[in-house]
Amino acid sequence: MIYHRTLAYIRTNHGLSQEEFAKALGYDTEYIIALETDIVRATPEFTDRLRNELKLHDAPITEDERAALMIRLFEFKSKIDYGELNKAEKMMSQLEKNTKASYSPSTVNFYDLFAAYYYMTVGDKEVFDEKMAALENKTRTFSTRHKFHYKHLIGAREYVAQNYKKALDAYMEAEKLDKNFDWYDVRFIFGYGLCLSAIGYAARAVEYFRKAQHLSLWQKIYDGKPNKSYEVDIDCNLAFNLSKIGRCDEAFKILNNRLKLEKKKGSAKARLGHVYLGIGTSYLYAKRYNDAIKTFDVAYKYPNQYNIYSALFYRKALAFIKIGNINEGLLSIQEGLNVSSDGVWKVLLEALKCSVMLSEPESLKHMETIIIPSLLKYYQYAEVVKYYKELINYHIKKGNNEAIQAHSVAIIRIYKNLYEEHIEGGL
């Protein structure tokens, strides 16, 4: 039985009017109109003639064939979500062929959305951006469910680009589209929690990571297999945010249980390193800085992805800076920069704050020669000026006129450089 919208799409795709279509197939125009408006259903004889006359032998054009194709598409999405990327890749070419031959805009849209998920997951930014640009040009053809997945993709893209406010807005729009929570998955809820955490809404982030934890457990029971891609990430991020809101004992319990479980399962060293990084970060948020440093040293012994290593160095640097050991903090920052510069300016800001608070000759020397030049490289002009002003107030109390003059000149120099950059940029 042919889906009535599919029939209309096949006709218009071949550039035929209803009269021309009816004549080509040997039927009355009224019958074609009745089929396209779902007044009557197509007979098997009509379906066979349609296939033969328009050479649609490989096209899944009946409702049953379309339903089977949709099941395959969501199997493809499931493989991506469960981290089974090799299996997902093997499904892609056949799915692309089948969806293009389906004469169903809805089915094609689902394939394009899920293909974008795949390229985002494997980290192929160039192809992902191409897919997103193509999707943007066809949003008018989206159903509500298509829009949900599209907003999810936008949220994930903006989060990776560190545009956290835009990312959260996209996730909130997606949430409004799914009023009955029919389309939620672990990946969506986890991403929502990451955005909330990045902006500083730790209590709300805990709520979403809890939801992701419960949904992951439910899927494990329902599907008969765990979602290994997210189990550790969910527990670590839940613990981070619990620590931020003062529920440290609960955080350490979650992470210690996760560590025991991963060791019992004989998990890969990278997963164990990730858990140790989580424990160290929870110590950091709990202001147990020495414990954090020791745990980060343990995490470093396990092989891991470059972004985990960069996070490890910067968090370790932050722990050193918090206890006033700026030398070690800067060494850790340098090690992190050898891996990745993502997020370094936040740690440098902490180093700047600590230098101002300590106001020791060596700390101030670090600030002038290393920290401030690095921050200016990352365009943190306002923060640098703010702390120069704090130093000026400090030296006013000490009566150190030479330092007051030097810091005032430094502020003027920053404003001058900023003005020149704006003029050159045509602003």
Secondary structure per residue as TSV (DSSP state, phi and psi in degrees):
chain	resnum	aa	ss	phi	psi
A	1	M	-	360.0	128.2
A	2	I	B	-85.8	134.8
A	3	Y	-	-69.8	130.5
A	4	H	H	-60.9	-36.1
A	5	R	H	-69.7	-33.1
A	6	T	H	-63.3	-40.3
A	7	L	H	-61.9	-45.1
A	8	A	H	-63.9	-37.3
A	9	Y	H	-67.6	-40.7
A	10	I	H	-61.1	-44.9
A	11	R	H	-62.2	-51.4
A	12	T	H	-67.4	-31.0
A	13	N	H	-66.0	-27.1
A	14	H	T	-92.3	3.9
A	15	G	T	69.5	32.0
A	16	L	-	-110.2	142.0
A	17	S	-	-77.4	170.7
A	18	Q	H	-63.3	-36.5
A	19	E	H	-65.8	-46.0
A	20	E	H	-65.0	-38.7
A	21	F	H	-63.6	-46.4
A	22	A	H	-61.2	-42.9
A	23	K	H	-65.6	-39.8
A	24	A	H	-63.8	-32.2
A	25	L	H	-95.9	-8.9
A	26	G	T	80.2	32.7
A	27	Y	-	-124.3	164.8
A	28	D	-	-73.9	148.5
A	29	T	H	-59.6	-38.2
A	30	E	H	-59.8	-34.8
A	31	Y	H	-67.7	-41.5
A	32	I	H	-63.3	-42.8
A	33	I	H	-61.8	-42.7
A	34	A	H	-63.6	-37.9
A	35	L	H	-66.4	-45.4
A	36	E	H	-70.6	-25.2
A	37	T	T	-96.2	8.1
A	38	D	T	64.0	28.9
A	39	I	S	-79.3	-39.2
A	40	V	S	-126.3	162.1
A	41	R	-	-104.7	147.9
A	42	A	-	-69.5	140.9
A	43	T	-	-84.5	159.6
A	44	P	H	-56.9	-34.7
A	45	E	H	-64.1	-41.0
A	46	F	H	-63.7	-43.8
A	47	T	H	-60.2	-44.1
A	48	D	H	-62.8	-42.4
A	49	R	H	-65.8	-38.9
A	50	L	H	-60.2	-46.9
A	51	R	H	-61.1	-44.6
A	52	N	H	-70.4	-45.1
A	53	E	H	-69.6	-39.2
A	54	L	H	-101.3	5.5
A	55	K	T	54.4	56.4
A	56	L	-	-109.3	38.7
A	57	H	T	-62.1	-35.1
A	58	D	T	-95.4	-0.2
A	59	A	-	-84.8	126.3
A	60	P	-	-78.3	89.7
A	61	I	-	-106.1	-12.1
A	62	T	B	-85.0	163.1
A	63	E	H	-61.7	-40.4
A	64	D	H	-65.0	-41.3
A	65	E	H	-67.1	-38.9
A	66	R	H	-65.7	-41.0
A	67	A	H	-62.9	-41.1
A	68	A	H	-64.2	-38.3
A	69	L	H	-66.2	-39.4
A	70	M	H	-62.4	-39.3
A	71	I	H	-61.1	-42.7
A	72	R	H	-64.1	-38.3
A	73	L	H	-63.1	-42.4
A	74	F	H	-75.8	-22.8
A	75	E	H	-65.0	-41.5
A	76	F	H	-59.4	-47.2
A	77	K	H	-61.9	-39.7
A	78	S	H	-63.2	-41.0
A	79	K	H	-60.1	-40.7
A	80	I	H	-64.3	-47.3
A	81	D	H	-63.3	-32.3
A	82	Y	T	-88.6	5.3
A	83	G	T	76.4	13.7
A	84	E	-	-89.4	66.6
A	85	L	H	-72.0	-31.5
A	86	N	H	-64.4	-42.5
A	87	K	H	-66.5	-39.6
A	88	A	H	-62.4	-42.9
A	89	E	H	-61.4	-39.7
A	90	K	H	-65.2	-28.0
A	91	M	H	-80.0	-20.1
A	92	M	H	-62.7	-50.5
A	93	S	H	-63.0	-42.5
A	94	Q	H	-67.8	-39.8
A	95	L	H	-63.8	-41.3
A	96	E	H	-61.3	-44.4
A	97	K	H	-62.1	-46.4
A	98	N	H	-67.0	-40.3
A	99	T	H	-68.5	-38.9
A	100	K	H	-65.5	-32.2
A	101	A	T	-85.4	-2.5
A	102	S	T	-81.2	-15.8
A	103	Y	T	55.2	35.4
A	104	S	-	-127.3	108.0
A	105	P	H	-56.3	-37.5
A	106	S	H	-62.1	-45.1
A	107	T	H	-65.7	-42.6
A	108	V	H	-61.3	-41.8
A	109	N	H	-61.8	-42.0
A	110	F	H	-62.9	-42.2
A	111	Y	H	-61.9	-46.7
A	112	D	H	-61.7	-39.6
A	113	L	H	-64.9	-45.2
A	114	F	H	-72.0	-32.1
A	115	A	H	-64.0	-38.8
A	116	A	H	-62.7	-41.1
A	117	Y	H	-55.9	-44.7
A	118	Y	H	-61.0	-50.3
A	119	Y	H	-68.1	-30.8
A	120	M	H	-65.4	-41.7
A	121	T	H	-67.9	-39.7
A	122	V	H	-82.0	-5.3
A	123	G	T	81.3	20.4
A	124	D	-	-88.1	85.6
A	125	K	H	-63.0	-38.5
A	126	E	H	-62.1	-49.6
A	127	V	H	-69.0	-38.4
A	128	F	H	-58.9	-45.9
A	129	D	H	-62.1	-38.3
A	130	E	H	-62.6	-43.8
A	131	K	H	-63.2	-42.1
A	132	M	H	-66.9	-37.4
A	133	A	H	-64.1	-40.6
A	134	A	H	-66.2	-39.9
A	135	L	H	-65.6	-37.8
A	136	E	H	-60.8	-32.7
A	137	N	T	-77.7	-8.0
A	138	K	T	-125.8	20.0
A	139	T	G	-61.7	-24.9
A	140	R	G	-66.1	-19.6
A	141	T	G	-92.9	2.7
A	142	F	-	-79.3	139.8
A	143	S	-	-82.0	176.1
A	144	T	H	-60.2	-39.3
A	145	R	H	-68.5	-38.1
A	146	H	H	-59.3	-44.4
A	147	K	H	-61.8	-37.9
A	148	F	H	-57.7	-50.6
A	149	H	H	-67.0	-35.9
A	150	Y	H	-65.1	-44.2
A	151	K	H	-64.3	-37.3
A	152	H	H	-59.7	-45.3
A	153	L	H	-62.8	-40.4
A	154	I	H	-63.1	-44.5
A	155	G	H	-59.1	-44.9
A	156	A	H	-64.8	-40.7
A	157	R	H	-63.2	-45.9
A	158	E	H	-67.8	-32.8
A	159	Y	H	-64.7	-45.0
A	160	V	H	-62.2	-34.8
A	161	A	T	-80.1	2.3
A	162	Q	T	64.9	23.8
A	163	N	-	-93.4	72.5
A	164	Y	H	-65.8	-35.5
A	165	K	H	-65.8	-45.0
A	166	K	H	-63.1	-39.0
A	167	A	H	-62.5	-45.7
A	168	L	H	-64.6	-39.6
A	169	D	H	-58.8	-41.8
A	170	A	H	-65.6	-42.1
A	171	Y	H	-64.4	-38.9
A	172	M	H	-65.6	-39.8
A	173	E	H	-64.1	-41.2
A	174	A	H	-63.1	-41.0
A	175	E	H	-61.3	-38.9
A	176	K	H	-66.1	-30.6
A	177	L	H	-71.5	-26.6
A	178	D	-	-106.7	71.7
A	179	K	T	-65.7	-28.4
A	180	N	T	-99.3	8.3
A	181	F	-	58.0	34.5
A	182	D	-	-81.1	-26.1
A	183	W	S	-109.6	0.3
A	184	Y	-	-60.0	142.6
A	185	D	-	-137.8	173.0
A	186	V	H	-58.3	-41.4
A	187	R	H	-61.4	-42.6
A	188	F	H	-65.7	-49.5
A	189	I	H	-65.1	-39.6
A	190	F	H	-63.5	-44.7
A	191	G	H	-61.8	-38.7
A	192	Y	H	-60.6	-44.6
A	193	G	H	-62.9	-39.6
A	194	L	H	-61.0	-41.1
A	195	C	H	-63.9	-45.6
A	196	L	H	-60.4	-41.5
A	197	S	H	-64.9	-43.5
A	198	A	H	-63.6	-33.7
A	199	I	H	-81.0	-19.8
A	200	G	T	111.0	9.2
A	201	Y	-	-90.4	69.9
A	202	A	H	-62.6	-42.0
A	203	A	H	-63.3	-42.5
A	204	R	H	-69.6	-34.9
A	205	A	H	-62.1	-40.8
A	206	V	H	-57.2	-42.9
A	207	E	H	-58.8	-43.6
A	208	Y	H	-75.2	-36.4
A	209	F	H	-67.0	-32.8
A	210	R	H	-63.4	-43.7
A	211	K	H	-60.8	-43.6
A	212	A	H	-62.8	-39.1
A	213	Q	H	-62.4	-46.3
A	214	H	H	-67.2	-41.1
A	215	L	H	-66.8	-37.7
A	216	S	H	-62.1	-41.4
A	217	L	H	-65.7	-42.3
A	218	W	H	-62.6	-42.9
A	219	Q	H	-64.4	-35.6
A	220	K	H	-62.1	-40.3
A	221	I	H	-72.1	-44.3
A	222	Y	H	-70.3	-46.1
A	223	D	H	-87.7	-14.9
A	224	G	S	79.4	11.7
A	225	K	S	-150.6	146.5
A	226	P	-	-78.6	154.2
A	227	N	-	-89.2	87.0
A	228	K	T	-63.6	-23.4
A	229	S	T	-64.2	-25.0
A	230	Y	T	-122.3	-15.7
A	231	E	H	-54.0	-53.2
A	232	V	H	-67.4	-44.4
A	233	D	H	-59.0	-42.0
A	234	I	H	-63.3	-48.8
A	235	D	H	-62.9	-42.1
A	236	C	H	-64.2	-46.7
A	237	N	H	-70.5	-33.1
A	238	L	H	-62.2	-44.9
A	239	A	H	-64.7	-42.6
A	240	F	H	-53.9	-49.0
A	241	N	H	-75.0	-30.3
A	242	L	H	-62.9	-41.0
A	243	S	H	-63.4	-38.8
A	244	K	H	-62.1	-31.9
A	245	I	T	-100.2	16.2
A	246	G	T	87.5	6.7
A	247	R	-	-98.6	61.1
A	248	C	H	-68.9	-41.1
A	249	D	H	-59.2	-41.4
A	250	E	H	-64.5	-39.0
A	251	A	H	-64.2	-47.2
A	252	F	H	-66.3	-33.0
A	253	K	H	-63.4	-45.5
A	254	I	H	-60.8	-45.8
A	255	L	H	-73.4	-37.0
A	256	N	H	-66.9	-37.3
A	257	N	H	-64.7	-41.0
A	258	R	H	-63.8	-40.7
A	259	L	H	-63.5	-44.9
A	260	K	H	-61.0	-42.0
A	261	L	H	-64.5	-44.6
A	262	E	H	-66.4	-37.1
A	263	K	H	-67.6	-40.5
A	264	K	H	-63.0	-38.7
A	265	K	H	-77.0	-10.0
A	266	G	T	68.1	39.9
A	267	S	-	-64.3	161.3
A	268	A	-	-60.6	151.0
A	269	K	H	-60.7	-32.0
A	270	A	H	-60.7	-39.8
A	271	R	H	-67.4	-38.9
A	272	L	H	-65.2	-40.7
A	273	G	H	-61.4	-37.2
A	274	H	H	-63.2	-41.6
A	275	V	H	-66.2	-42.7
A	276	Y	H	-62.0	-38.1
A	277	L	H	-60.0	-40.7
A	278	G	H	-63.2	-42.4
A	279	I	H	-64.5	-44.0
A	280	G	H	-61.5	-40.5
A	281	T	H	-66.2	-38.2
A	282	S	H	-65.7	-38.5
A	283	Y	H	-59.9	-40.5
A	284	L	H	-61.2	-47.9
A	285	Y	H	-68.0	-27.2
A	286	A	T	-82.8	1.5
A	287	K	T	66.4	26.3
A	288	R	-	-99.9	73.8
A	289	Y	H	-67.6	-39.4
A	290	N	H	-65.6	-40.5
A	291	D	H	-63.3	-37.4
A	292	A	H	-62.5	-45.3
A	293	I	H	-61.0	-45.1
A	294	K	H	-61.6	-41.8
A	295	T	H	-70.9	-36.7
A	296	F	H	-63.1	-35.8
A	297	D	H	-63.5	-37.4
A	298	V	H	-66.3	-44.4
A	299	A	H	-60.1	-34.4
A	300	Y	H	-64.7	-24.5
A	301	K	T	-72.7	-14.3
A	302	Y	S	-99.1	133.6
A	303	P	-	-63.8	142.6
A	304	N	-	-154.4	175.6
A	305	Q	-	-72.4	155.3
A	306	Y	H	-59.2	-36.4
A	307	N	H	-70.8	-29.6
A	308	I	H	-68.8	-42.1
A	309	Y	H	-62.9	-42.4
A	310	S	H	-64.1	-40.7
A	311	A	H	-62.1	-39.8
A	312	L	H	-60.7	-49.0
A	313	F	H	-63.1	-42.5
A	314	Y	H	-69.7	-38.0
A	315	R	H	-70.3	-36.5
A	316	K	H	-64.6	-41.6
A	317	A	H	-59.0	-42.2
A	318	L	H	-62.4	-40.3
A	319	A	H	-63.5	-43.1
A	320	F	H	-62.7	-43.7
A	321	I	H	-63.2	-39.6
A	322	K	H	-63.8	-28.4
A	323	I	T	-94.8	9.0
A	324	G	T	87.4	6.2
A	325	N	-	-94.3	78.7
A	326	I	H	-69.3	-33.6
A	327	N	H	-56.6	-52.0
A	328	E	H	-65.4	-36.1
A	329	G	H	-60.4	-44.5
A	330	L	H	-68.2	-33.5
A	331	L	H	-63.7	-42.0
A	332	S	H	-66.0	-38.8
A	333	I	H	-60.7	-43.3
A	334	Q	H	-62.4	-41.0
A	335	E	H	-62.2	-40.3
A	336	G	H	-65.4	-38.3
A	337	L	H	-65.2	-26.2
A	338	N	T	-67.6	-18.5
A	339	V	T	-102.3	-53.2
A	340	S	-	-162.7	147.2
A	341	S	-	-94.7	-0.6
A	342	D	T	-60.2	120.8
A	343	G	T	84.5	-0.7
A	344	V	H	-65.2	-33.8
A	345	W	H	-63.2	-28.6
A	346	K	H	-65.8	-39.6
A	347	V	H	-70.0	-38.8
A	348	L	H	-62.1	-36.2
A	349	L	H	-61.6	-41.7
A	350	E	H	-63.2	-39.2
A	351	A	H	-63.3	-38.4
A	352	L	H	-65.3	-46.0
A	353	K	H	-57.8	-44.7
A	354	C	H	-64.9	-40.5
A	355	S	H	-60.9	-42.4
A	356	V	H	-66.1	-42.9
A	357	M	H	-65.0	-40.6
A	358	L	H	-72.6	-40.9
A	359	S	-	51.2	35.6
A	360	E	-	-92.8	151.5
A	361	P	H	-52.6	-44.6
A	362	E	H	-68.0	-40.1
A	363	S	H	-64.0	-42.4
A	364	L	H	-67.8	-32.0
A	365	K	H	-65.3	-43.8
A	366	H	H	-59.3	-41.2
A	367	M	I	-62.2	-44.7
A	368	E	I	-71.1	-40.3
A	369	T	I	-93.0	-26.7
A	370	I	I	-120.9	-55.0
A	371	I	I	-68.6	-52.9
A	372	I	H	-64.5	-45.8
A	373	P	H	-57.5	-37.7
A	374	S	H	-66.6	-41.7
A	375	L	H	-65.2	-39.3
A	376	L	H	-64.6	-32.0
A	377	K	H	-62.0	-31.0
A	378	Y	T	-98.8	19.2
A	379	Y	T	64.2	30.3
A	380	Q	-	-92.9	55.5
A	381	Y	H	-62.1	-48.5
A	382	A	H	-60.4	-41.1
A	383	E	H	-66.2	-41.4
A	384	V	H	-63.6	-45.4
A	385	V	H	-61.1	-41.5
A	386	K	H	-56.9	-45.5
A	387	Y	H	-78.3	-27.9
A	388	Y	H	-60.9	-41.0
A	389	K	H	-64.3	-38.3
A	390	E	H	-62.6	-40.0
A	391	L	H	-65.7	-38.1
A	392	I	H	-61.0	-43.9
A	393	N	H	-61.3	-39.3
A	394	Y	H	-61.5	-45.7
A	395	H	H	-73.6	-25.7
A	396	I	H	-62.0	-43.1
A	397	K	H	-64.3	-33.7
A	398	K	H	-84.7	-11.2
A	399	G	T	72.0	26.5
A	400	N	-	-93.0	85.7
A	401	N	H	-64.8	-34.6
A	402	E	H	-63.0	-43.3
A	403	A	H	-67.9	-38.7
A	404	I	H	-59.3	-45.7
A	405	Q	H	-64.3	-42.9
A	406	A	H	-62.4	-43.3
A	407	H	H	-71.7	-34.4
A	408	S	H	-64.4	-41.9
A	409	V	H	-62.9	-38.8
A	410	A	H	-62.5	-40.6
A	411	I	H	-64.3	-44.1
A	412	I	H	-60.6	-40.5
A	413	R	H	-62.7	-40.7
A	414	I	H	-63.4	-47.0
A	415	Y	H	-61.9	-38.5
A	416	K	H	-64.1	-46.4
A	417	N	H	-63.8	-40.2
A	418	L	H	-64.4	-41.9
A	419	Y	H	-62.8	-43.7
A	420	E	H	-64.5	-39.5
A	421	E	H	-61.7	-40.7
A	422	H	H	-67.0	-39.9
A	423	I	H	-64.9	-45.2
A	424	E	H	-64.0	-33.1
A	425	G	T	-81.6	-3.5
A	426	G	T	78.3	22.3
A	427	L	-	-89.6	360.0
